[in-house]
Amino acid sequence: MYKLQNIYKSYDKEKTFILNDLYFDVNEGDFVAIIGKSGSGKSTLLNILSTIDTPTKGYYIFNDKNLTKLNDNQLAEFRNQSIGVVFQSYHLIEDYTVGENVMLPLMFSNQKKQPNLDGILEKLDILPLKDKRVKILSGGEQQRVSIARAIISNPKMLLADEPTGNLDHENRDNILSILKKLNSEGMTIIVVTHDLEFAKKFNKIYEIKDGKINPVQI
């Protein structure tokens, strides 16, 4: 489904590589957690997978589409159609309602069929909050809104950066249940996390170290 080959990433004119000759394969339906120390390149890798950022060198291929050859507009179109992203700090517009936030990606999409907003909100147990402004919600509720927004376009893959980083144990377990349900419905899930107990709940665990990624058991 997704193949990264010979990936390098540098932010200082190739003096220091955060990702260094990295290879990574993701299969359709995978349920993956990526761990690693702070500064190891976890979020950098997630940004490349999401096409928000591009590698300095190397190739990345999604379902036989060579993303390396796409320009910025083509990458944005690909991302809107195929990838959902849950950001660590949610990136919600506080003065918008839940429904308005969730529907935002469709402003930049060519999708003709309107998604079932109420159905998605109900799936994440936030339908009663549809007309509430985001700024009055709890952290756990805002995280669910962020996930709803990420899946509104029915992407093939969902990427989440520290999805439980600011949540208590109850909300962490709720988010895990949501991710498992989405995965059971066929969505490929990749999360970056520093929470080893959370990572243990995933089918595959990888660690980024010295710019490379390898499977691990914890």
C-alpha positions as CSV (number, residue, x, y, z in Angstrom):
1,M,0.0,0.0,0.0
2,Y,2.6,2.5,1.1
3,K,6.3,2.1,0.4
4,L,9.1,4.4,1.5
5,Q,12.6,3.7,0.0
6,N,15.9,5.3,0.7
7,I,14.3,8.3,2.5
8,Y,16.5,11.1,3.8
9,K,15.3,14.2,5.5
10,S,17.4,17.2,6.5
11,Y,16.4,20.8,7.5
12,D,19.9,22.2,7.4
13,K,21.1,21.8,3.8
14,E,21.9,18.2,4.3
15,K,24.4,18.7,7.1
16,T,22.3,16.6,9.5
17,F,19.8,14.0,8.5
18,I,16.9,13.3,10.8
19,L,15.8,10.4,8.6
20,N,18.8,8.6,7.2
21,D,18.3,6.0,4.4
22,L,15.0,4.9,5.9
23,Y,12.9,2.1,4.4
24,F,9.3,1.5,5.6
25,D,6.5,-0.6,4.1
26,V,2.8,-0.3,5.2
27,N,0.2,-2.8,4.1
28,E,-3.5,-2.2,3.7
29,G,-5.3,-2.7,6.9
30,D,-2.2,-2.4,9.1
31,F,-2.6,-1.1,12.7
32,V,0.8,0.4,13.5
33,A,2.4,2.3,16.3
34,I,5.7,4.2,15.9
35,I,7.8,4.9,19.0
36,G,11.1,6.6,19.6
37,K,12.8,9.2,21.7
38,S,12.0,12.9,21.5
39,G,13.7,14.3,18.4
40,S,14.2,10.9,16.8
41,G,12.1,11.8,13.7
42,K,8.7,10.4,14.5
43,S,6.7,13.5,13.6
44,T,9.0,14.1,10.6
45,L,8.2,10.6,9.3
46,L,4.5,11.2,9.9
47,N,4.6,14.5,8.0
48,I,6.2,12.8,5.1
49,L,3.7,10.0,5.1
50,S,0.9,12.6,5.1
51,T,2.7,14.6,2.3
52,I,2.5,17.7,4.5
53,D,6.3,17.5,4.1
54,T,8.5,16.0,1.5
55,P,11.8,14.0,1.8
56,T,15.1,15.6,0.9
57,K,15.9,12.4,-1.0
58,G,14.3,9.1,-1.7
59,Y,11.0,7.7,-3.0
60,Y,7.6,7.2,-1.6
61,I,4.9,5.2,-3.4
62,F,1.3,4.9,-2.5
63,N,-0.7,2.1,-4.3
64,D,1.7,2.3,-7.3
65,K,1.5,6.1,-7.4
66,N,5.0,7.7,-7.2
67,L,4.4,10.6,-4.9
68,T,7.9,11.9,-5.5
69,K,6.9,13.0,-9.0
70,L,3.8,15.1,-7.8
71,N,3.9,18.8,-7.4
72,D,2.5,20.6,-4.4
73,N,-1.1,20.9,-5.8
74,Q,-1.1,17.3,-6.8
75,L,0.1,16.3,-3.4
76,A,-2.6,18.3,-1.7
77,E,-5.2,16.7,-3.9
78,F,-3.8,13.2,-3.1
79,R,-3.8,14.0,0.6
80,N,-7.4,15.2,0.6
81,Q,-8.5,12.0,-1.1
82,S,-6.4,9.4,0.6
83,I,-4.9,10.5,3.9
84,G,-6.5,11.7,7.1
85,V,-4.4,13.4,9.7
86,V,-4.9,13.9,13.4
87,F,-2.6,16.6,14.7
88,Q,-1.0,16.6,18.2
89,S,-2.5,20.0,19.0
90,Y,-5.8,19.2,17.3
91,H,-5.7,22.3,15.0
92,L,-9.4,23.1,15.4
93,I,-11.0,26.5,15.0
94,E,-12.2,27.3,18.5
95,D,-15.0,29.7,17.4
96,Y,-16.5,27.2,14.9
97,T,-18.9,24.5,15.9
98,V,-18.1,20.9,16.0
99,G,-20.0,20.3,12.7
100,E,-18.2,23.2,11.0
101,N,-14.8,22.0,12.0
102,V,-15.4,18.5,10.9
103,M,-16.7,19.7,7.5
104,L,-13.7,22.0,6.8
105,P,-11.6,19.5,4.7
106,L,-14.5,19.4,2.1
107,M,-13.9,23.0,1.3
108,F,-10.6,21.9,-0.4
109,S,-11.9,18.6,-1.8
110,N,-13.4,17.7,-5.2
111,Q,-15.6,15.1,-3.5
112,K,-19.1,15.2,-5.0
113,K,-20.9,12.9,-2.7
114,Q,-21.7,14.6,0.6
115,P,-20.6,12.5,3.6
116,N,-22.9,11.5,6.4
117,L,-21.8,14.1,9.0
118,D,-24.3,12.9,11.6
119,G,-23.3,9.3,11.1
120,I,-19.6,10.1,11.6
121,L,-20.3,12.2,14.7
122,E,-22.5,9.4,16.1
123,K,-19.7,6.9,15.5
124,L,-17.4,9.0,17.6
125,D,-20.1,9.6,20.2
126,I,-20.1,13.4,19.7
127,L,-23.4,13.9,17.8
128,P,-25.0,15.8,20.7
129,L,-22.0,18.3,20.4
130,K,-22.6,19.0,16.7
131,D,-23.7,22.7,17.2
132,K,-21.4,23.4,20.2
133,R,-18.4,25.6,19.8
134,V,-15.1,23.8,20.1
135,K,-13.7,26.1,22.7
136,I,-16.1,24.8,25.3
137,L,-15.2,21.2,24.8
138,S,-12.9,19.0,27.0
139,G,-9.6,17.7,25.6
140,G,-11.1,14.2,25.0
141,E,-14.0,15.7,23.1
142,Q,-11.7,17.9,21.0
143,Q,-9.6,14.9,20.1
144,R,-12.7,13.1,18.9
145,V,-13.7,16.1,16.8
146,S,-10.1,16.0,15.3
147,I,-10.5,12.4,14.4
148,A,-14.0,13.0,12.9
149,R,-12.5,15.8,10.7
150,A,-9.7,13.5,9.6
151,I,-12.1,10.8,8.4
152,I,-14.8,12.9,6.9
153,S,-13.5,12.3,3.4
154,N,-13.3,8.5,4.0
155,P,-9.5,8.3,3.6
156,K,-7.7,5.0,3.0
157,M,-5.2,5.8,5.8
158,L,-5.4,7.7,9.1
159,L,-2.2,9.1,10.6
160,A,-2.3,10.4,14.2
161,D,0.5,12.3,16.0
162,E,0.4,11.6,19.8
163,P,-3.4,11.1,19.8
164,T,-3.4,10.4,23.6
165,G,-0.6,12.8,24.6
166,N,-2.9,15.2,26.6
167,L,-5.6,12.7,27.7
168,D,-6.3,10.8,30.9
169,H,-6.5,7.0,31.0
170,E,-10.3,6.9,30.4
171,N,-10.1,9.1,27.3
172,R,-7.0,7.3,26.1
173,D,-8.9,4.0,26.2
174,N,-11.8,5.7,24.4
175,I,-9.5,6.9,21.6
176,L,-8.0,3.4,21.3
177,S,-11.5,1.9,20.9
178,I,-12.3,4.4,18.1
179,L,-9.1,3.7,16.3
180,K,-9.6,-0.1,16.6
181,K,-13.2,0.3,15.2
182,L,-12.0,2.3,12.2
183,N,-9.3,-0.3,11.6
184,S,-11.8,-3.1,11.8
185,E,-13.8,-1.3,9.1
186,G,-10.7,-1.4,6.7
187,M,-8.9,1.8,7.4
188,T,-5.1,1.6,7.8
189,I,-4.0,3.3,11.0
190,I,-0.6,4.7,11.9
191,V,0.1,6.5,15.2
192,V,3.2,8.1,16.6
193,T,3.3,7.8,20.4
194,H,5.6,8.1,23.4
195,D,3.1,6.0,25.4
196,L,4.5,2.4,25.5
197,E,1.4,1.0,27.1
198,F,-0.7,2.5,24.3
199,A,1.7,1.3,21.7
200,K,1.4,-2.3,23.0
201,K,-2.3,-2.3,21.8
202,F,-1.3,-2.2,18.2
203,N,-0.6,-5.1,15.9
204,K,2.7,-3.8,14.7
205,I,5.2,-1.6,16.6
206,Y,8.2,0.2,15.0
207,E,10.9,2.3,16.6
208,I,12.8,5.2,15.0
209,K,16.4,5.3,16.0
210,D,19.4,6.9,14.4
211,G,17.3,8.0,11.4
212,K,16.0,4.5,10.6
213,I,12.9,2.5,11.5
214,N,12.7,-1.1,12.6
215,P,10.1,-3.5,14.0
216,V,10.3,-4.0,17.8
217,Q,8.6,-5.9,20.6
218,I,7.9,-4.2,23.8
